[in-house]
Amino acid sequence: MDTCDSRTRAYKNGKTFDQCRQIAESLSSELAKKIEQTGEVLWREILQVSGHDELVYKLTLKYLRRDGYNIGDWKSPKVTKSTV
């Protein structure tokens, strides 16, 4: 078979998608603690913590939203505690 297996495709720095997901999961739990302490985390901080890896950055935002945080938008680029 001459097709690529998407589960083993290398992304930035040779990481697979599963490795990127694991990194994003751990970052989101660390950032959740920081959000609980300070009340917010800016998107640029998340980008720096993710090592400017776009996939890890987006997955981290996704997991924070999944966990009930308000991830903001382009007008308010920060993650805060949900007000619900």
C-alpha positions as CSV (number, residue, x, y, z in Angstrom):
1,M,0.0,0.0,0.0
2,D,1.4,3.4,-1.0
3,T,-0.8,5.6,1.3
4,C,0.2,7.5,4.3
5,D,-1.1,6.6,7.7
6,S,-2.4,9.8,9.3
7,R,-1.9,8.5,12.8
8,T,1.9,8.4,12.3
9,R,2.3,11.6,10.3
10,A,5.1,13.8,11.7
11,Y,4.2,17.3,12.6
12,K,6.6,20.1,13.8
13,N,9.8,18.7,15.2
14,G,8.9,15.2,14.1
15,K,6.1,14.7,16.7
16,T,3.1,12.6,15.8
17,F,-0.5,13.8,16.4
18,D,-0.8,11.6,19.5
19,Q,2.3,13.2,21.0
20,C,1.0,16.7,20.3
21,R,-2.3,15.7,22.0
22,Q,-0.5,14.5,25.1
23,I,1.6,17.7,25.2
24,A,-1.5,19.8,24.8
25,E,-3.3,17.9,27.6
26,S,-0.5,18.4,30.0
27,L,-0.2,22.1,29.1
28,S,-3.9,22.7,29.5
29,S,-3.9,21.2,33.0
30,E,-0.9,23.4,34.0
31,L,-2.6,26.5,32.5
32,A,-5.9,25.6,34.2
33,K,-4.0,25.9,37.6
34,K,-2.6,29.3,36.5
35,I,-6.1,30.5,35.4
36,E,-7.5,29.5,38.8
37,Q,-4.8,31.5,40.6
38,T,-4.6,34.6,38.4
39,G,-8.0,34.6,36.7
40,E,-6.7,34.7,33.2
41,V,-4.0,33.6,30.7
42,L,-3.3,35.5,27.5
43,W,-3.2,33.7,24.2
44,R,0.4,34.8,23.6
45,E,1.4,33.1,26.9
46,I,-0.2,29.9,25.6
47,L,1.7,30.3,22.3
48,Q,5.0,30.7,24.2
49,V,4.4,27.8,26.5
50,S,3.5,25.6,23.5
51,G,6.9,26.4,21.9
52,H,5.2,28.3,19.0
53,D,3.8,24.9,17.8
54,E,0.5,25.8,16.1
55,L,-1.0,22.3,16.5
56,V,-0.2,22.1,20.2
57,Y,-1.4,25.7,20.7
58,K,-4.8,25.0,19.0
59,L,-5.3,21.7,20.9
60,T,-4.5,23.4,24.2
61,L,-7.2,26.0,23.5
62,K,-9.6,23.2,22.5
63,Y,-8.9,21.3,25.8
64,L,-9.3,24.4,27.9
65,R,-12.7,25.1,26.3
66,R,-13.6,21.5,26.8
67,D,-12.8,21.9,30.5
68,G,-15.2,24.8,30.9
69,Y,-13.0,27.8,30.4
70,N,-13.9,30.8,28.2
71,I,-11.2,30.9,25.5
72,G,-12.2,34.4,24.3
73,D,-12.0,35.6,20.7
74,W,-10.0,38.1,18.6
75,K,-11.3,41.1,20.5
76,S,-10.4,39.5,23.9
77,P,-7.5,37.2,23.3
78,K,-7.4,35.6,26.7
79,V,-8.6,32.5,28.6
80,T,-10.7,33.1,31.7
81,K,-12.8,31.2,34.1
82,S,-16.3,30.6,32.8
83,T,-19.0,32.8,34.2
84,V,-21.7,30.2,34.0
